[in-house]
Amino acid sequence: MISTIRKRDGKLVSYDNYKIANAIFKAAEAVGGKDFGLALNLAKQVEDAINKKFHPNSIPAVEEIQDIVEKYSSIAVMRAWQRPLSSTGSSTAGPAARATYF
C-alpha cells in the first residue's frame, strides 16, 4: 500500500485517501452533487487502482494520482449520463439533472 506521495514542489507527504474523496466531492458539488458517500466510494476505487499500479515502496507523484482520479471520476460521470432518471426508463434529462448522481 502506498504511504507517501511526492507533491508538485517535490515535498514528500503522507498519502491520505480522504483528501482524494474531498477533491472528488468538491468537483461534484460544483455541478450540484450532494453525495459524499459516492465520493468516498470513488476514492476507494482510486486507492485500489493506485495500489495495483505502483509497488508498495513506490512514491508516486501527485500528478500520477491525479490522472487516476480523473479517470475514475470521468467513468462515474459517463455512468451518470447513461443512467435512467425516471420510472419510465427515460435518460433524456439534461446535465443539471444528471449531476445529482454525485
ABEGO torsion letter per residue (X at the ends): XBABBBBAAGBBBBBBAAAAAAAAAAAAAAAGBABAAAAAAAAAAAAAAAAAABBAABBBBAAAAAAAAAAAAAAAAAAAAABBABAAGBAABBAAAAAAAX
